[in-house]
Amino acid sequence: MDVRRADERYPGGDPAAGITSRHAFSFGPHYDPGNLRFGALLACNEERLAPGAGFDEHPHSHTEIVTWVVAGELTHRDSTGHETVVRAGDVQRLSAAAGVRHVERNDAPVPLTFVQMWLAPHDPGGDPAYEIVRGIADSTPYAVPEAGAMLHVRRLVPGERTAVPDGAYVYAHVVRGEVDLDGERLGPGDAARLTDAEGVDAVAVTDAEVLVWEMAGR
């Protein structure tokens, strides 16, 4: 198990424009050849947008983009005609496929925090696709078959135990609260990368929310 702390993330964004980003993997000018991806996961970005701030229209391709709002509201618009407001508890996925453009903004009067995760599909190309699941229930897995991945959302109360999926690659990101994962205390923004995970449990120390990716071998 490889634990990466919140304060070890690469800083990014544009604070002067109200955008603060923290990257778990090599991103933009922060290039580390030993930290390019984990399994299918290419990026796990914590984004904070001030009211009125956002990312202007920009392109993506050959990427599965999954977004989880922590607090606030995210306005999404893309070149395939989708315009959506994403709220806490919703899972949004944009399959960039051969190419798509989108805009992400905080049009609400309160700060926005979200986690965005990029995964590499098995097969490049194809047509872009969009999906949103409103208010996904605790423990309900969300499949991204194009990347051989499954997202598990766990909301835990103190003392509650949950099994970490067995798998070739497992990535656990703590959204809020504290959990004990196989003897390691993890807090908000901390993450653990597990290879060939088997029989691992997580126990909530406080009320907690954890995103867990279960990924097949590459």
C-alpha positions in Angstrom: 0.0 0.0 0.0 1.3 3.4 -1.1 -0.1 6.3 1.0 -0.1 9.8 -0.5 -0.9 12.7 1.8 -3.0 15.7 0.8 -0.1 18.1 1.3 2.0 16.1 -1.2 -0.3 16.9 -4.1 1.0 19.1 -6.9 -0.5 22.6 -6.6 -2.1 24.1 -9.7 -5.0 26.2 -11.0 -5.0 30.0 -11.0 -5.6 31.3 -7.5 -5.9 34.9 -8.8 -8.9 33.8 -10.9 -10.5 31.9 -8.0 -9.3 28.4 -9.0 -7.2 26.3 -6.7 -6.2 22.8 -7.8 -4.3 19.9 -6.2 -3.1 17.1 -8.4 -2.4 13.5 -7.2 -0.6 12.6 -10.4 1.7 14.3 -12.9 -0.3 17.2 -14.4 0.7 20.1 -16.6 4.0 21.5 -15.5 4.3 19.0 -12.7 5.9 16.1 -14.4 7.1 13.1 -12.4 7.9 10.0 -14.6 7.3 7.8 -11.6 3.8 9.2 -11.0 2.0 9.2 -14.3 -0.9 6.8 -13.5 -2.1 4.0 -11.3 -4.0 1.3 -13.1 -6.5 3.1 -15.3 -6.4 6.2 -13.2 -4.6 9.2 -14.9 -5.7 12.0 -12.6 -7.4 12.7 -9.3 -7.7 16.5 -9.0 -9.2 18.4 -6.1 -10.7 21.6 -7.5 -11.9 24.6 -5.6 -13.7 27.4 -7.5 -14.8 30.7 -6.0 -18.2 32.0 -7.0 -18.1 33.1 -10.6 -14.9 31.2 -11.3 -14.4 28.3 -13.7 -12.7 26.6 -16.6 -13.5 28.1 -20.0 -14.2 25.8 -22.9 -11.4 23.3 -23.4 -10.9 20.0 -25.3 -10.5 16.4 -24.1 -10.1 13.1 -25.9 -9.6 9.4 -25.1 -10.4 10.0 -21.5 -13.2 8.9 -19.1 -13.8 11.9 -16.9 -15.7 11.2 -13.6 -16.7 14.1 -11.3 -17.7 14.1 -7.7 -19.0 17.3 -6.1 -18.0 17.7 -2.4 -19.8 21.0 -1.7 -21.5 23.6 -3.9 -22.8 23.3 -7.4 -20.9 22.6 -10.7 -22.3 23.9 -14.0 -21.3 21.7 -16.9 -21.8 22.4 -20.6 -20.3 20.4 -23.4 -20.1 20.4 -27.2 -22.6 17.5 -27.5 -25.4 19.8 -26.1 -25.5 18.8 -22.4 -25.9 21.5 -19.8 -26.2 20.2 -16.2 -25.9 21.4 -12.7 -24.0 18.7 -10.6 -24.5 18.7 -6.9 -23.1 16.8 -3.9 -23.9 13.1 -4.1 -24.2 13.1 -8.0 -21.8 11.1 -10.2 -21.1 12.8 -13.5 -19.2 11.0 -16.3 -18.1 12.5 -19.6 -16.6 10.0 -22.1 -14.4 12.2 -24.3 -13.8 9.5 -26.9 -12.5 10.9 -30.1 -13.0 14.4 -28.9 -15.3 16.7 -26.9 -15.1 20.3 -25.5 -16.6 21.4 -22.3 -17.0 24.3 -19.8 -17.0 23.9 -16.0 -18.1 26.8 -13.8 -19.3 27.8 -10.4 -22.3 29.9 -11.2 -23.6 29.6 -7.6 -23.0 32.3 -4.9 -21.1 29.9 -2.6 -17.7 28.2 -3.0 -17.5 25.0 -5.0 -15.3 22.0 -4.2 -15.2 18.9 -6.4 -13.0 15.9 -7.1 -12.4 15.0 -10.8 -10.9 11.7 -11.8 -9.6 10.8 -15.3 -9.4 7.2 -16.5 -7.8 5.7 -19.6 -10.2 3.7 -21.8 -9.2 0.4 -23.2 -10.0 1.5 -26.8 -9.5 5.1 -28.1 -11.9 6.9 -30.4 -15.6 6.5 -30.7 -18.4 9.0 -30.0 -18.5 11.1 -26.9 -21.1 10.2 -24.3 -22.5 11.8 -21.1 -24.2 10.4 -18.0 -25.2 11.7 -14.6 -26.5 9.6 -11.7 -28.4 11.8 -9.2 -27.9 11.1 -5.5 -26.1 7.8 -5.8 -26.8 5.6 -2.8 -24.1 4.5 -0.4 -22.4 1.3 -1.5 -23.9 1.4 -4.9 -21.1 0.7 -7.4 -20.7 2.9 -10.5 -19.2 1.0 -13.5 -16.9 2.5 -16.1 -16.6 -0.5 -18.3 -14.7 1.4 -21.0 -11.8 1.6 -18.5 -12.3 -1.7 -16.7 -13.1 0.2 -13.5 -15.7 0.4 -10.8 -16.3 3.4 -8.4 -17.5 2.6 -4.9 -18.8 5.5 -2.7 -18.8 4.8 1.0 -20.3 7.1 3.6 -19.3 5.8 7.1 -20.2 6.6 10.7 -17.6 6.3 13.4 -16.6 2.7 14.0 -18.2 1.4 10.9 -16.1 -1.0 8.9 -16.2 -1.6 5.2 -14.3 -4.0 3.0 -12.0 -2.6 0.4 -12.6 -4.4 -2.9 -10.1 -7.1 -3.8 -8.4 -6.2 -7.1 -5.3 -5.7 -9.2 -5.4 -1.9 -8.5 -7.4 -0.2 -5.8 -7.3 3.6 -5.3 -9.0 5.0 -2.1 -9.5 8.8 -1.8 -10.8 10.3 1.4 -13.2 13.1 0.7 -14.0 14.0 4.3 -13.4 12.7 7.8 -10.8 10.2 8.9 -10.5 6.5 8.3 -8.1 3.8 9.4 -7.1 1.8 6.3 -5.0 -1.3 7.0 -3.4 0.5 10.0 -2.8 3.8 8.3 -4.8 6.9 9.4 -6.1 8.8 6.4 -7.7 12.3 6.5 -9.3 14.6 4.0 -7.4 14.6 0.7 -5.2 11.6 1.6 -5.2 8.6 -0.7 -3.9 5.1 -0.8 -2.9 3.0 -3.8 -3.2 -0.7 -3.3 -1.8 -3.3 -5.7 -3.2 -6.9 -5.6 -5.5 -5.9 -2.7 -7.0 -8.8 -0.7 -8.8 -8.9 2.6 -8.3 -5.2 3.4 -10.7 -3.3 5.6 -11.3 0.4 6.3 -12.7 1.6 9.6 -14.2 5.1 10.1 -12.6 7.1 12.9 -15.1 10.0 12.4 -18.0 10.5 10.0 -16.3 9.9 6.7 -16.8 9.8 2.9 -14.5 7.8 0.8 -14.2 7.2 -3.0 -12.7 3.8 -3.9 -11.8 2.8 -7.4 -11.5 -0.9 -8.2 -9.6 -1.5 -11.4 -8.6 -4.5 -13.4 -5.0 -5.2 -14.4 -3.7 -3.3 -17.5 
